């Protein structure tokens, strides 16, 4: 089932990037066959990126926010099929002005909908992958 | 194969067989004990994992299949559940839905629970059984290899719903438990038995040596007694032969002479007395043959047997005798065969009530064979009183000591066969 879904994912079933403010989505595939990378712009000047790939029956999800400003605190939320799988607060680092969150979620039967959302001072970033 | 009759060899062989039996039985019992111990350990571990590790961290929403709840359980608890020989974890709802498994492909699938699982989920407790790997819900366990022990216990979700927590154990633990138990008990069992054998063997050797020495002493005494008896009987027989028999012969001849010289009634009476004396003299000579055998070496076995059979013939029994092959036999062998023949013929005369009797002595290869057959009343060897055939039993003992064999075949109303084989040399 996972391999079938990987194929479907590779066929861009899932590469939907959506910015809450209506910014056009962007998506990209990495080198790995089953890796999906989706990028987009936040409602402010920051950019977001989500990478999803399979790993031993799980989905490895990496969410990244790049604001080019170090020391910003962002509240982030990772939703899996609509429920909050994990949430937290992260600060952009000095050199790149970005932060990255990596979590493993269970690869369930059917299409898994992964939403990574980050909020700071009214600026919202929201990326979605249907894997 | 004479060594097989050695009691020390028999003891050692019995000890070895006992040792093998002890090892096999101890092994079986140890395996059983180890299995029970391993299953008990697996039950305990499953109870601890289910109630103390999994249950407190089961998130709300797991029973409804909430993806985030499954993620949290997977992230926070899995590493603490897959410990030791636990190779698989499954959490079931009562309707057979797999709410969680470390093989995520199974999550959400529905497989009806068995009666045992339903009993545990309803009544609590813990149960264990070997996994049936042919069932579809266990298809991912096949790749783990070997037998798996699945142990399940009841836990509760935060919503209060009873769930079935199931852990799968590999057989490695069973093997280790078996080895551990065997390592503990096998040396004790084997060591104790080996020590007993090692201690008893010298004692048995000593005892056997003493018994053999006593047997040889007894045999020597018996031989001395027999020789003394022979010498005494020889003296008596010689005295009778040289004294009474010669006197009777002389008197008989004198009476015959007197009868020839007399006339009428006196002559007839003298003849009658002379005949009576000759009958007595024959009886006395037969008695002498019984008291002590004639000089077998000089007169020959055939002549001696002829004298032996004379009273039987006189008693009206039809006798058939055939003696051959005794020339190559040693004096001892001939004397032994003579003695047995004497005993057998005596039994025929006293007990058999026979009308016919056959006595055969012949050489066969390196053995001298005696056969005495009669058509008398016979007897049941199993029920015959001991004293009735004491002579034959004593004879058998002599034959055995000489390295020969003796068999007596008889049945009520079917006559008797006595067959003896002794070495020629």
Interface residues (C-beta under 8 A of the other chain):
Chain A: X1 X2 X57 X58 X79 X80 X81 X82 X83 X84 X85 X86 X103 X104 X105 X106 X107 X108 X109 X112
Chain B: X61 X66 X67 X68 X69 X70 X71 X72 X74 X75 X102 X103 X104 X105 X107 X108 X109
